[in-house]
Amino acid sequence: MDSNSQSPRNDAPKHRVENDAAIAPARDPHIAFNKPQAPGVDLRKGHDAMVLTEKEVDTADERDERDVKKGQQFHGRLLLWLAYQSVGVIYGDIGTSPLYVYSSTFSSEPSHDDLLGALSLIIWSLTLMVSIKYILIVLRADDEGEGGTFAIYSLISRYANIIRRDPREERGIKMERVNTAEFRNGNRQARTFLEGSRTLQAVLKVIGVLGVSLVMSDGVLTPAQSVLGAIQGLEVVSDNITKSTIVGTSCAILILLFLIQPLGTSKLGTTFAPIVCLWLIFNLAFGIYNLVHFDHGVLRAFSPYFAGAWFVRNKTAGWRSLGGILLAFTGVEALFADLGAFTRRAIQLSWLCFAFPCLLMAYIGQAAYISQNKGAYSNPFFKSVPPGMFYPSLVVAILAAIVASQTMITATFQLLSQIIKLSYFPQIKVKHTSKIFHGQIYIPWVNWLLMVGTIAVTAAYSNTTKLGEAYGVCVILVTFITTSMVSLVAVIVWRFSIPIILAGFLVFGTLDGLYLSSALTKVPDGAWFTLCLAVLLSSIFVLWRYGKENQWAAEAEDHISPAQLLDDRGSASSSTSSNLNNMGEIKSVPTLRPTSAMGSATVSTIEGIGIFFDKAGLPNSTPTVFVHFVQKFQAMPDVAVFFNIRPLSSPSVPPGERFSISRVFPRAPLTSSLRHVYRVTIRHGYTDNILTNDLGSVIYLELRAFVIRDGARTSEDVTDVSAEGSSGTPSEIEFAPSATSPQPFTHSPAIHAELRALQSAYDAQVIHIVGKEQMRISTLVDTKYCPTMRAGTGLSGWARKVALAVFLWLRSNTGSRVANMEFLDPGKVVEVGWVKMI
């Protein structure tokens, strides 16, 4: 039956019910409507009241494996295709470094020994920092396929109790905390100390967020640097190109680059990969040519002796020059951050088998040419181009420098999606761009904001010399943070021996420290910009998380089980045939009364089906919107549905696997109206459209099929309901939607009666009831009345008020639940509002 054929009441305009509104529900005239409880009633009061904790919810309901995100694994042609895409996205930044590394390292003609020293540093930096540290070690510290410092933080939090999670997301997290007895003594002490130190937990949180913010700050700088540098390369052809022409052209290219981002990572990577591949092949070929024709003696730089001799000979000047060597591996942080868009094996394959050999040969060939040609260090790539290849290499270099921006743009999308999942940023719209590679995403709001930022930076700095002063600090600071956090992963997750971990940290930490100390000398000259931007972003992320923790603490007051909210004192104690008439219909509907927490006021009924949107979906809890609806108006629909939408990380969920339906009161007598309270969970992929105008009809058909199935299995006595009382844990039954006629078996009178009641409610009306929570900052200082202060959220006084005020402003300007339900019939949507103090 179509929902549009319902009673005229379904065509009523959308209603908004606020906390202090006194709107009585539709009901029969003879049913008494008692006065609502006074505002601020504590729903937990009463000798049998109990607020469910998150751990109790977890133990009460077995997790569905479909809700847990798992990283994808690819083989064969798909793996090769993904590796090919990664070349076009990841290696644009690190791959274009041969354009300027030597010119950034030397300010005058280098001696042969200094040239060998610089080449040796480049070779061993690419080998140790990129190939060994990142490709072979860091990429293994992923969180179900996601990369970046925040993914490392999330991984640690799954193996140690160090954070509080969003109740809505908790069942989608696979906790893997290892038994204490399985740890070595040193590892066990380290985890115990971490779990017991709130200071260390806070530091770890800030470091993880700072790492993300540094990469995103680089995401503003890198497109401006790469595109501006590419257009400035045209000055090699003509000296008549003006500065305003260069800046204007750069801005136009940047706008075009951001306009094509909605195409998605897969299409852009496939499109850009030929450009980057051709560029790397040019570097490989030119390097071999220069090595053969000029000075093959530079191969001695593979000996680390020359890297050590560089510091002995140049001392402080050599240390300062590391800022130029550092540019040889800028972009390595994006290699890990982009992991979610690709896979570890795809990145390892593309780097070790292609990008790494090409870059090594490029630097070796340039060194061979510079050693035999005075002044070549100032523009090493173009001056070392073989005869006849200048203009082809110029075109490819400009194109490669332009697409190098994609590295940081993609990394920004991936990292922000992680921040959103762990409630460090508002829930903004995230689009999946591939049905094959699930981790490839696009975030419109971030894309346009990033475009504005890069254009502003391009116009403000106007040349790569000024931008270069701000470049590189974020990169090496992120690599140092990554080294520290992966060391902690090795202790808690991988459970390596402490001496082995310390030895690894000493090697990589020393390398990071050398480069970091040299790069910090750029701070007064321009690097302060990216650092300040990173601090600003980190402050926003941490502030939002602080507000969310206060919100969860306040909302915990409403986490009560259905049995704490409602009981059925007037119902029959059994489901014998004496409770049914000769048509199989229930003789009388029992009176529902709230429990002692509600003051035992009578609850009247409203004709129709009420679909209460349950944002948390906790199995033994009651939707907050339903709690406030019953508390304020002492009424409930004939049929109440607790409806939870659960998105999965796959593109689509087959219709037969989408719905999970259970009774909220599975042990209620057949004559009880509590039998008509259902919990419906719908799981969907990111391409499925479930909030459609016929949602009410779909849920009705699912409920009808469930009642038939439930009646069949009850009559055959094939299941055992393990819960006791009317609040027992429901057992879920999953099945395909049934729009056809019922199965050909004889239904019991009770099932006939329940189906008639369901049909009658559907014919009356179907209303979608959505919660709208408004928050206000509490001025109370007594922790007895302030749940967020009882939770120990850290700040107090004016600092707390300012932080929460900013949080509430951000919350009010980042959309609402009703805004996401535009496909529902407005005449069938009711918004119930309430005020929560934080």
C-alpha positions in Angstrom: 0.0 0.0 0.0 1.4 3.4 -0.9 1.9 6.0 1.8 0.2 8.7 -0.3 -3.2 7.0 0.1 -3.4 7.6 3.8 -5.7 9.7 5.9 -5.8 13.5 5.2 -4.0 14.0 8.5 -0.8 13.0 6.6 -1.0 16.1 4.5 -0.8 18.4 7.5 2.1 20.9 7.5 5.3 20.1 9.3 5.2 20.7 13.0 7.9 21.9 15.3 7.5 21.0 19.0 9.8 22.8 21.4 10.7 22.0 25.0 8.4 24.5 26.5 5.4 24.0 24.2 2.2 22.7 25.6 0.8 20.9 22.6 -1.5 18.0 23.5 -1.4 14.9 21.2 -4.4 13.6 19.3 -6.3 11.2 21.5 -9.8 10.0 22.3 -11.8 12.5 24.5 -12.3 10.0 27.4 -8.6 9.2 27.9 -7.1 11.2 30.7 -4.1 13.4 30.0 -2.1 14.0 33.2 0.0 17.0 33.8 3.6 16.7 32.5 6.5 16.5 34.9 8.3 19.7 35.8 11.2 20.6 33.6 14.6 19.2 34.8 13.2 16.0 36.2 15.9 13.4 36.6 14.9 10.4 34.7 17.3 8.2 36.6 15.6 8.6 40.0 13.8 5.7 41.5 15.0 2.6 43.3 15.0 0.5 40.1 16.5 3.2 37.8 19.8 2.7 36.1 21.7 4.6 33.5 23.3 2.2 31.0 27.0 2.8 30.6 28.7 2.2 27.2 30.4 -1.0 28.5 27.1 -2.4 29.6 25.6 -1.6 26.2 28.5 -3.4 24.5 28.1 -6.5 26.7 24.4 -6.5 26.1 24.5 -6.6 22.4 26.7 -8.7 20.1 28.4 -6.5 17.5 27.5 -6.9 13.9 30.8 -7.4 11.9 29.3 -5.4 9.0 29.4 -2.2 11.2 33.2 -2.5 11.7 35.3 -0.8 9.0 37.9 -3.0 7.4 40.7 -2.0 5.0 40.5 -3.3 1.5 43.0 -5.7 -0.1 43.6 -5.9 -3.8 45.5 -8.4 -6.0 46.4 -8.8 -9.6 45.1 -6.2 -12.1 43.3 -4.1 -9.5 46.5 -3.8 -7.5 48.5 -2.8 -10.6 45.8 -0.2 -11.5 45.8 1.2 -8.0 49.6 1.4 -8.0 49.3 3.2 -11.3 46.8 5.7 -9.9 49.1 6.3 -6.9 51.8 7.5 -9.1 49.6 10.2 -10.5 48.5 11.4 -7.0 51.2 10.7 -4.5 54.5 11.3 -6.3 53.8 14.6 -7.9 55.3 16.5 -4.9 58.3 14.3 -4.1 58.8 13.6 -7.8 59.3 17.2 -8.8 62.0 17.9 -6.2 64.9 17.4 -8.7 63.9 20.8 -10.1 65.2 22.7 -7.1 67.1 20.5 -4.5 70.7 21.4 -5.6 69.9 25.0 -6.2 68.3 25.2 -2.7 71.3 23.5 -1.1 74.2 25.5 -2.7 74.4 29.3 -2.8 77.8 29.2 -4.7 79.7 26.8 -6.8 80.2 23.6 -4.8 83.5 21.7 -4.5 83.6 18.1 -5.8 83.7 16.8 -2.2 80.7 18.9 -1.2 78.8 17.7 -4.2 79.5 14.1 -3.3 78.5 14.9 0.3 75.2 16.4 -0.8 74.4 13.5 -3.1 75.3 11.0 -0.4 72.9 12.8 2.0 70.1 12.7 -0.7 70.7 9.0 -1.4 70.6 7.9 2.2 67.7 10.2 3.1 65.6 8.7 0.4 66.7 5.3 1.4 66.3 5.6 5.2 63.6 8.2 5.6 61.3 7.1 2.7 62.0 3.5 1.7 62.8 2.0 5.1 61.0 4.2 7.5 57.8 5.1 5.7 57.4 2.3 3.0 58.5 -0.6 5.1 57.6 0.5 8.7 55.2 3.4 9.0 52.8 2.1 6.4 52.2 -0.9 8.6 50.9 1.4 11.4 47.6 1.9 9.6 44.2 2.0 11.2 42.1 -0.4 9.1 43.7 1.0 5.9 43.8 4.7 7.0 47.1 6.5 7.2 48.4 9.7 8.9 49.3 10.6 12.4 45.7 10.6 13.5 45.2 7.1 12.2 48.2 6.1 14.4 46.5 7.7 17.3 43.2 5.9 16.5 45.2 2.6 16.2 46.7 3.1 19.7 43.3 3.9 21.1 42.0 0.5 19.9 44.8 -1.3 21.8 44.7 0.9 25.0 41.9 2.6 26.9 42.9 6.2 26.4 39.9 8.0 24.8 36.2 8.3 25.1 34.3 7.5 21.9 31.1 8.8 20.4 28.4 6.3 21.4 27.0 6.4 17.9 30.4 5.2 16.4 31.5 2.9 19.2 30.0 -0.3 17.7 31.9 0.4 14.5 35.3 0.3 16.2 37.0 -3.0 16.7 38.8 -2.9 20.1 41.8 -5.2 20.2 43.3 -4.6 23.6 45.8 -7.4 24.3 45.6 -9.4 27.5 48.0 -8.1 30.1 49.6 -11.5 30.6 50.6 -11.6 26.9 52.9 -8.5 27.3 56.5 -8.4 28.1 57.2 -6.6 31.4 58.4 -3.4 29.8 55.6 -3.2 27.3 53.0 -3.9 30.1 54.4 -1.1 32.2 54.3 1.3 29.3 50.7 0.6 28.5 49.7 0.8 32.2 51.4 4.1 32.5 49.7 5.4 29.4 46.3 4.3 30.5 46.8 5.8 33.9 48.2 9.2 32.9 45.6 11.7 31.8 48.4 14.2 31.1 50.2 11.8 28.7 46.8 11.0 27.0 46.2 14.7 26.5 49.7 15.2 25.0 49.2 12.2 22.7 45.9 13.6 21.6 47.3 17.0 20.8 50.3 15.5 19.0 48.1 13.4 16.8 45.9 16.4 16.0 48.9 18.6 15.4 50.3 16.1 12.9 47.1 16.3 10.9 47.0 20.1 11.1 50.6 20.4 9.8 49.9 18.3 6.8 46.7 20.3 6.1 48.7 23.5 6.4 51.1 22.1 3.9 48.0 21.4 1.8 47.5 25.2 1.5 51.2 25.9 0.7 52.0 23.1 -1.7 49.6 23.9 -4.5 50.7 27.5 -4.5 54.4 26.5 -4.5 54.1 23.9 -7.2 51.9 25.8 -9.6 53.7 29.1 -9.1 57.0 27.4 -9.6 55.8 25.7 -12.8 54.6 29.0 -14.4 57.8 30.7 -13.3 59.6 28.1 -15.3 58.4 29.8 -18.4 60.9 32.6 -17.7 63.5 30.2 -19.1 61.9 30.7 -22.5 61.2 34.4 -22.3 62.3 37.3 -20.0 59.3 39.4 -21.0 56.8 37.5 -18.8 55.6 39.9 -16.1 55.0 39.1 -12.4 51.3 39.9 -12.7 51.0 37.5 -15.6 52.7 34.7 -13.6 50.5 35.2 -10.6 47.3 35.6 -12.6 48.0 32.4 -14.7 48.9 30.5 -11.5 45.6 31.5 -9.8 43.6 30.5 -12.9 45.3 27.1 -13.0 44.6 26.6 -9.3 41.0 27.4 -9.7 40.8 24.9 -12.6 42.6 22.3 -10.5 40.0 22.6 -7.6 37.1 22.7 -10.0 37.9 19.2 -11.3 38.3 17.6 -7.8 34.6 16.3 -7.8 35.7 13.9 -10.5 37.3 11.8 -7.7 40.7 10.4 -6.9 40.4 7.4 -9.2 39.7 9.5 -12.3 42.2 12.2 -11.5 44.9 9.7 -10.6 44.4 7.8 -13.8 44.5 11.1 -15.7 47.6 12.5 -14.0 49.5 9.2 -13.8 50.8 9.4 -17.5 52.2 12.9 -16.8 54.0 11.9 -13.6 55.2 8.6 -15.2 56.6 10.5 -18.2 58.3 13.0 -15.9 59.9 10.3 -13.8 61.0 8.4 -16.9 62.6 11.6 -18.3 64.5 11.9 -15.0 65.6 8.3 -15.2 66.8 8.6 -18.8 68.5 12.0 -18.3 70.2 10.7 -15.2 71.6 7.7 -17.1 72.7 9.9 -20.0 74.6 12.4 -17.7 76.2 9.6 -15.7 77.6 8.0 -18.8 78.7 11.1 -20.5 80.1 13.1 -17.6 81.3 11.8 -14.2 80.5 8.2 -13.2 82.7 8.8 -10.2 79.8 10.3 -8.3 78.6 6.8 -7.6 81.0 6.8 -4.7 78.3 8.8 -2.9 76.6 5.6 -2.1 79.1 5.3 0.7 77.8 7.1 3.8 81.4 8.2 4.5 80.8 11.2 2.2 77.6 12.2 4.1 79.6 12.2 7.4 82.5 14.1 5.8 80.0 16.8 4.8 79.3 17.7 8.4 83.0 17.4 9.5 84.1 19.7 6.7 81.2 22.3 6.7 80.2 22.2 10.3 77.4 24.8 11.0 77.1 25.7 7.4 76.6 22.1 6.5 73.9 21.7 9.1 72.1 24.8 7.8 72.3 23.4 4.3 70.1 20.4 5.4 67.1 22.6 4.7 67.9 22.2 1.0 68.5 18.5 1.2 65.2 18.2 3.1 63.4 19.2 -0.1 64.4 15.9 -1.7 61.7 14.1 0.3 59.1 16.7 0.9 55.8 15.0 0.2 56.7 11.8 2.1 54.1 12.8 4.8 51.4 12.8 2.2 52.5 9.3 1.1 51.3 8.0 4.4 48.3 10.3 4.6 47.0 9.2 1.2 47.1 5.5 2.3 43.3 5.4 2.7 42.8 6.3 -0.9 45.1 3.5 -2.0 46.6 0.5 -0.1 49.9 -0.3 1.5 50.9 -2.8 -1.2 50.0 -0.4 -4.1 52.2 2.3 -2.6 55.1 0.0 -1.9 54.9 -1.4 -5.4 54.8 2.0 -7.1 57.6 3.5 -4.9 60.1 0.6 -4.7 59.7 -0.5 -8.3 59.4 2.8 -10.1 59.5 6.2 -8.3 62.5 5.4 -6.1 64.9 4.2 -8.8 63.9 7.1 -11.1 64.6 9.7 -8.4 67.9 8.2 -7.4 69.1 8.2 -10.9 67.9 11.8 -11.4 70.0 13.1 -8.5 73.0 11.0 -9.5 72.9 12.2 -13.1 72.5 15.9 -12.0 75.5 15.6 -9.7 77.5 14.0 -12.6 76.6 17.0 -14.8 77.3 19.7 -12.1 80.7 18.2 -11.4 81.8 18.9 -15.0 79.9 22.2 -15.7 80.4 25.4 -13.8 77.2 27.2 -12.7 74.9 24.2 -13.4 73.9 24.0 -9.8 71.7 27.0 -10.1 69.2 25.3 -12.4 70.3 21.6 -12.4 67.4 20.0 -14.2 67.1 22.2 -17.3 70.8 22.7 -17.7 71.5 19.0 -17.6 68.8 18.1 -20.2 70.3 16.2 -23.2 70.5 18.0 -26.5 67.2 18.4 -28.3 65.1 17.6 -25.2 64.8 21.0 -23.7 61.3 22.0 -24.9 59.7 18.5 -24.4 61.2 18.4 -20.8 59.9 22.0 -20.2 56.4 21.0 -21.1 56.4 17.8 -19.0 58.1 19.6 -16.1 55.4 22.3 -16.0 52.6 19.7 -16.2 54.2 17.6 -13.5 54.6 20.6 -11.2 51.0 21.5 -11.7 49.6 18.0 -10.9 52.0 17.8 -7.9 49.3 19.8 -6.0 47.1 16.7 -6.1 49.2 15.0 -3.5 48.3 17.4 -0.7 44.7 18.0 -1.8 44.0 14.3 -1.6 45.8 14.0 1.7 43.7 16.8 3.2 40.5 15.0 2.2 41.7 11.7 3.7 42.9 13.3 7.0 39.9 15.4 7.6 37.6 12.4 7.1 39.5 10.7 10.0 39.1 13.8 12.2 35.4 13.8 11.5 35.0 10.1 12.4 36.6 10.6 15.8 34.5 13.7 16.6 37.2 16.3 16.3 35.3 18.2 13.6 31.6 18.7 12.7 29.9 16.2 10.5 30.2 17.8 7.1 29.3 16.2 3.8 31.8 13.5 2.6 31.4 12.0 -0.9 32.8 8.7 -1.9 34.1 8.9 -5.5 34.6 5.2 -6.4 32.6 2.1 -6.1 35.7 -0.1 -6.4 38.1 1.7 -4.1 36.0 2.6 -1.0 38.6 4.8 0.7 38.7 7.4 -2.1 36.7 10.5 -1.0 35.9 14.1 -1.8 34.8 16.8 0.6 33.2 19.8 -1.2 33.3 22.2 1.7 37.1 21.6 2.3 37.8 21.7 -1.4 36.5 25.3 -1.8 38.0 26.5 1.4 41.4 25.1 0.3 41.0 26.8 -3.1 40.5 30.2 -1.4 43.5 29.6 0.9 45.9 28.6 -1.9 44.9 31.5 -4.1 45.3 33.9 -1.2 48.8 32.5 -0.5 49.8 32.7 -4.2 48.7 36.3 -4.5 50.4 37.3 -1.1 53.8 35.6 -1.7 53.8 36.0 -5.5 57.1 34.0 -6.0 58.6 30.7 -5.0 61.6 32.2 -3.3 59.3 33.7 -0.5 57.2 30.5 -0.4 60.3 28.4 -0.1 61.2 30.0 3.2 57.9 28.7 4.6 58.3 25.3 3.0 59.7 22.1 4.6 59.2 22.8 8.3 55.8 21.1 8.4 57.1 18.1 6.6 59.9 17.3 8.9 57.9 18.1 12.0 55.3 15.6 10.9 58.0 12.9 10.2 59.3 13.4 13.7 55.8 13.1 15.2 55.3 10.0 13.1 58.5 8.5 14.4 57.5 9.0 18.0 54.0 7.7 17.6 55.0 4.6 15.6 57.5 3.8 18.4 54.5 3.8 20.7 52.7 1.5 18.3 55.7 -0.8 18.4 55.4 -1.0 22.2 51.6 -1.5 22.5 50.4 -2.9 19.2 53.3 -4.8 17.7 54.8 -5.7 21.2 58.4 -5.5 20.1 61.2 -5.6 22.6 61.9 -2.3 24.2 65.6 -2.3 23.4 64.8 -2.9 19.7 62.3 0.0 19.7 64.8 2.3 21.4 67.5 1.5 18.8 65.1 2.2 16.0 63.9 5.4 17.6 67.5 6.5 18.1 68.3 6.1 14.4 65.3 7.7 12.9 64.8 10.2 15.7 68.4 11.4 15.1 67.8 11.9 11.4 64.5 13.7 12.0 66.1 15.9 14.7 69.0 16.9 12.4 66.6 18.0 9.6 64.1 19.5 12.0 66.7 21.7 13.8 67.9 23.0 10.5 64.4 23.6 9.1 63.4 25.6 12.2 65.9 28.3 11.3 63.4 29.2 8.5 60.7 30.1 11.1 61.5 33.8 11.2 61.7 34.0 7.4 58.3 32.6 6.6 57.8 29.2 8.1 55.9 30.9 11.0 52.9 31.1 8.6 52.3 27.4 8.3 53.1 26.8 12.0 50.5 29.4 13.0 48.0 27.9 10.6 48.6 24.5 12.1 48.1 25.7 15.6 44.9 27.4 14.6 43.5 24.2 13.0 44.6 22.1 16.0 42.8 24.5 18.4 39.6 24.2 16.4 39.9 20.4 16.4 40.6 20.1 20.1 37.9 22.6 21.0 35.3 20.7 19.0 36.3 17.5 20.7 36.0 19.2 24.1 32.5 20.4 23.2 31.5 16.9 22.1 32.7 15.3 25.3 30.6 17.8 27.2 27.7 17.0 25.0 28.0 13.2 25.5 28.2 13.8 29.3 25.0 15.8 29.2 23.2 13.3 26.9 24.2 10.4 29.2 21.4 11.6 31.5 18.9 10.4 28.9 20.4 6.9 28.3 17.8 4.7 29.9 16.4 1.4 29.0 12.8 1.0 27.7 11.8 -0.8 30.9 12.9 2.1 32.9 10.6 4.4 30.9 7.5 2.3 30.4 5.8 -0.6 32.1 2.4 -2.3 31.6 0.6 -2.6 34.9 -2.8 -3.2 33.3 -1.9 -6.0 30.9 -2.7 -9.6 31.3 -0.1 -11.8 32.7 -0.4 -14.4 30.0 -1.3 -14.8 26.4 -4.1 -17.3 26.7 -7.0 -17.5 24.3 -9.3 -15.8 27.0 -7.6 -12.5 26.0 -8.9 -12.8 22.4 -12.4 -12.7 20.9 -13.7 -15.1 18.3 -12.1 -13.0 15.5 -8.7 -13.3 17.1 -8.7 -9.6 18.1 -7.4 -8.3 21.4 -10.3 -7.5 23.7 -8.8 -4.4 25.3 -5.7 -2.3 25.0 -3.9 -2.2 28.4 -3.0 1.1 30.0 0.6 2.1 29.7 2.2 3.9 32.7 5.7 5.3 33.0 7.9 3.9 35.7 8.7 5.6 39.0 11.3 7.8 37.2 8.4 9.5 35.4 6.0 9.7 38.3 3.6 7.0 37.1 1.6 9.3 34.9 -0.8 7.6 32.4 0.4 7.5 28.8 -2.3 7.9 26.1 -2.0 6.7 22.6 -2.0 8.5 19.3 -3.4 6.8 16.1 -0.8 5.8 13.6 2.8 4.7 13.2 5.5 6.9 14.7 9.0 6.5 13.4 11.4 7.9 16.0 14.8 8.6 14.5 17.4 7.1 16.9 20.8 8.7 16.2 22.7 6.5 18.7 21.1 3.1 18.0 22.2 1.7 21.3 20.4 -1.7 21.7 19.3 -1.5 25.3 18.6 2.2 25.3 15.7 4.4 24.3 15.9 7.1 21.6 16.3 10.5 23.3 13.5 11.9 21.1 11.1 9.2 22.3 12.1 9.8 26.0 11.3 13.5 25.7 8.2 12.9 23.6 6.7 10.6 26.3 8.0 12.7 29.2 6.5 16.0 28.0 3.3 14.8 26.4 2.5 11.5 28.2 1.6 10.0 24.8 2.9 7.5 22.2 1.7 6.3 18.8 -0.2 3.0 18.4 2.9 1.6 16.8 6.3 3.0 17.8 9.4 2.4 15.7 12.9 3.2 17.0 14.6 3.8 13.7 18.4 3.8 13.4 20.3 4.5 10.2 23.7 2.9 10.1 26.0 3.8 7.2 28.6 1.3 6.1 31.9 1.8 4.2 30.8 -0.2 1.2 29.1 1.3 -1.9 25.9 -0.6 -1.5 24.1 -3.1 0.8 21.8 -5.7 -0.9 18.1 -5.1 0.0 18.0 -8.4 1.7 20.7 -7.5 4.2 19.7 -3.9 5.0 17.0 -4.3 7.7 17.4 -5.7 11.2 14.2 -5.7 13.2 13.5 -6.7 16.8 10.9 -6.1 19.5 11.9 -3.7 22.1 9.8 -5.7 24.6 10.2 -9.3 23.4 8.7 -10.8 26.6 5.6 -8.6 26.7 2.3 -10.5 26.7 0.5 -10.8 23.4 -2.3 -8.6 24.7 0.1 -5.8 25.6 0.5 -2.6 23.5 4.2 -2.9 24.3 4.3 -5.6 21.6 3.8 -2.8 19.1 7.2 -1.1 19.9 9.9 -2.2 17.4 13.5 -1.4 16.9 14.5 -1.1 13.2 18.0 -0.7 12.0 18.8 -0.1 8.3 22.3 -0.5 7.1 23.2 1.2 3.8 26.2 1.9 1.5 27.3 5.3 0.4 25.5 5.0 -2.9 22.2 3.8 -1.4 19.3 6.3 -1.1 17.2 5.3 1.8 15.5 8.5 2.9 12.9 8.5 0.2 9.3 9.7 0.2 8.0 6.1 0.6 10.2 5.3 3.7 7.0 4.8 5.8 5.7 2.3 3.3 9.0 0.4 3.3 9.2 0.2 7.1 5.5 -0.9 7.2 6.2 -3.8 4.8 9.3 -4.8 6.8 7.3 -4.8 10.1 4.5 -6.8 8.5 7.0 -9.4 7.3 8.7 -9.5 10.6 5.5 -10.1 12.5 4.7 -13.1 10.2 8.2 -14.5 10.6 8.3 -13.9 14.4 4.9 -15.6 14.7 6.0 -18.6 12.7 9.2 -19.2 14.6 7.3 -18.7 17.9 4.7 -21.2 17.0 7.4 -23.7 16.0 9.3 -23.0 19.2 12.6 -22.9 17.4 14.1 -20.1 19.4 14.9 -19.4 23.0 14.5 -15.8 24.2 17.3 -15.5 26.8 16.2 -12.2 28.3 14.0 -12.0 31.3 11.1 -9.5 31.8 9.9 -7.0 29.3 13.3 -5.3 29.0 15.2 -8.3 27.8 17.8 -8.0 25.0 16.1 -8.4 21.7 17.2 -11.0 19.2 17.4 -9.6 15.7 15.9 -11.3 12.7 17.1 -10.2 9.2 15.3 -10.9 6.0 14.6 -9.5 2.6 11.8 -7.0 2.1 8.5 -8.7 1.6 6.2 -6.8 -0.7 4.4 -10.0 -1.9 1.7 -11.9 -0.2 2.4 -13.7 3.1 3.8 -17.2 3.3 1.2 -19.9 2.9 0.8 -21.0 6.5 -2.0 -20.5 9.0 -1.4 -17.6 11.3 -2.5 -17.7 15.0 -5.3 -15.4 16.1 -2.7 -13.3 18.0 -0.7 -12.8 14.8 -3.9 -11.9 12.9 -4.7 -9.3 15.6 -1.2 -7.8 15.5 -1.3 -7.6 11.7 -4.7 -5.8 11.9 -3.4 -3.4 14.5 -0.4 -2.7 12.3 -2.6 -2.2 9.2 -4.9 0.1 11.1 -2.1 2.3 12.4 -0.6 2.5 8.9 -4.0 3.5 7.4 -4.3 6.3 10.0 -1.0 8.0 9.5 2.8 7.6 9.4 4.8 10.3 11.1 8.6 10.7 11.1 9.6 12.2 14.5 13.0 13.8 14.6 14.9 15.2 17.6 16.3 18.7 17.6 18.6 19.2 20.6 19.4 22.7 21.6 22.3 23.3 24.0 23.0 26.0 26.5 26.0 26.6 28.7 25.3 25.9 32.3 26.2 28.5 34.9 26.0 26.1 37.8 29.2 25.3 39.6 27.8 22.5 41.7 28.8 19.2 40.1 25.7 17.6 41.5 23.6 19.4 39.0 26.1 19.9 36.1 26.7 16.5 34.4 29.5 17.8 32.2 31.5 19.0 35.3 30.8 15.6 36.9 32.4 14.0 33.9 35.6 15.9 34.5 36.0 17.7 31.2 39.0 19.7 32.2 38.3 23.4 31.9 36.4 25.6 34.3 35.4 29.3 34.7 35.6 31.7 31.8 37.8 29.3 29.7 35.1 26.7 29.8 32.4 29.2 28.8 34.4 30.6 25.9 35.3 27.1 24.6 31.7 25.9 24.8 30.4 29.1 23.2 32.7 28.6 20.2 31.6 24.9 20.0 27.9 25.8 20.1 28.4 28.5 17.4 30.2 25.9 15.2 27.5 23.4 15.9 24.7 25.7 15.0 26.3 26.7 11.7 27.2 23.2 10.4 23.7 21.9 9.5 21.0 20.0 11.3 19.4 16.6 11.3 16.2 17.8 9.5 18.3 19.4 6.8 19.4 15.9 5.8 15.8 14.7 5.3 14.8 16.8 2.4 13.5 13.7 0.5 10.8 13.0 3.1 7.3 14.5 2.8 7.4 17.6 5.0 3.8 17.0 6.0 4.9 13.8 7.7 7.9 15.1 9.6 7.6 16.4 13.2 10.6 17.9 14.9 10.6 17.6 18.7 13.0 20.0 20.4 14.5 20.1 23.9 17.1 22.0 25.7 20.2 20.4 27.2 22.5 22.1 29.6 26.3 21.5 29.2 
